[in-house]
Amino acid sequence: FVDAYPFVDRVPYYNSCITEVCSDPDTEGVECSAIHGYVAAAFLHGIRFESELLPRICRGPMMNVCDMYGTLHLKTFYQRVLHIEAECEYQLLEPCQDSEFGVGVSVLVLKRGVDEYNLQAVAVTIGDQVLRITQEAASVDGKWIQALPHYLVDGDVKIFQLDSKVIVEWKKAGIEIKWNLGQQLQIATRIGFKTCGTCAEFGYTPKISTENLLASTDLSCDIYEHEETYQCTDERHQQAHEMCETLTNIDGKFGRCL
């Protein structure tokens, strides 16, 4: 990664990787989201890496991943962690002016307790079609979907359910959206997929949905940066460092960049 160091600060990605490994030690490959996030950030500066230089477990298709989880946190493609603190409809993805594919994702967050917020609904815009998903049902342009799987865009976009998750998959565009109908939402796009919105951080202003796809009234929105904390034994922290040091080791494989 040494060629990218002048352009992309590696420390936040390293710290995110340590947090991921310490928070979820039993999940294989948890460090990959931080590593792929750094690759994606470097790509924006014209720096590309051969996938075989990645740790073995992180090879294969390199994806930007944006996660919503907890009550409610949002981790962007570039590992910035935000905390949602108000009822609102947030625009996680939206097409940029020069985007190849017109894809947008917005979520409706409503309050469910004194300090807790609930992911209530998800809207996915694909071109001029709008897919709305709630815990009870899904619809396209206001018409209820009777059964899954369901297909859009001449069969290119597949909506289906797997392991209690609703998944929207558009292989041609390289995007996949997974929602567990609770607090966990994941948006994955291929590296180089040009998109804007809060997940992408372009301009870094949390995006509010201007189309009001999910909410019938205006809501006051608030979102701020969140510092993650974790419990990690000395032994586990050392293991985490060994897994994550790919990001900071200038003498490692990432000294060879394209």
URGINOR-V6178 format. One record per helix or strand of 2 or more residues. SS is the DSSP state (H for helix, E for strand). FROM is the first residue (numbers start at 1). TO is the last residue. If there is no record, write none. Layout:
BEGIN
ss=SS from=FROM to=TO
ss=SS from=FROM to=TO
END
This chain:
BEGIN
ss=H from=2 to=4
ss=H from=11 to=23
ss=H from=32 to=43
ss=H from=51 to=53
ss=H from=56 to=58
ss=E from=63 to=69
ss=E from=73 to=75
ss=E from=81 to=84
ss=E from=88 to=94
ss=E from=103 to=111
ss=E from=117 to=126
ss=E from=129 to=134
ss=E from=138 to=140
ss=E from=143 to=144
ss=E from=150 to=152
ss=E from=157 to=162
ss=E from=165 to=170
ss=E from=175 to=179
ss=E from=185 to=190
ss=E from=223 to=225
ss=H from=234 to=247
ss=H from=253 to=255
END
